[in-house]
Amino acid sequence: MKKVFLVRKDVTMPYGEGNWQIMNVAEFKKFRETDEAKGRKFVRLFQQDYESDLIIKECEPDEARQLKTAMQKVRRNQKYAEKNGIVEIPYSQVNVDEEMVDSEELIADETQDVESIVDKKLEKETLYIALSKLTKAEKDLIRFMFLQDKPMTERELAVVYKVSAVTIHKRKVAVLKKLHTILKF
């Protein structure tokens, strides 16, 4: 394990790629003794394991406080795990049958299309919002005709409401137009 320091080349430029200077311990010690280093904050980033490099990065004071708090939580959790005999398995790698495997491969369910599941949930949520804008009578009509296990026909609803099938049809068309308008945004 070695220590790597990420220092901004130009403090007037925003953080990001191309504005980092990579330093080793000796270079960083010399840098810290200069006036240029005064007031600049550095924070240690989380290590995946004890063998990976220790990275210390320059950041804004607010970000330094947030990262420091997050690191304290991580250390507290690590101490708790050690004290209570909890073994932490790095998410990035798992040993399966004497072979290192990316743990995402173990978790991923190739039979599921996550994108379509999310799309369906969003469509459903959008539909529920649209339905909430209908009157009770309009919601009942939609529920009876489309949302039940065994949807009712216009004729069956006409008998229930004691009106003609044509009246039910007109109501259905009006409610569907209203839903269409609501869903158009």
QUIKA-V406637 format. One record per helix or strand. SS is the DSSP state (hx for helix, st for strand). FROM is the first residue (numbers start at 0). TO is the last residue. If there is no record, write none. Layout:
SS_FROM_TO ; SS_FROM_TO
This chain:
st_2_7 ; st_19_22 ; hx_24_31 ; hx_34_36 ; st_40_43 ; st_53_58 ; hx_60_82 ; st_93_95 ; st_98_100 ; hx_102_106 ; hx_113_131 ; hx_135_146 ; hx_153_160 ; hx_164_183
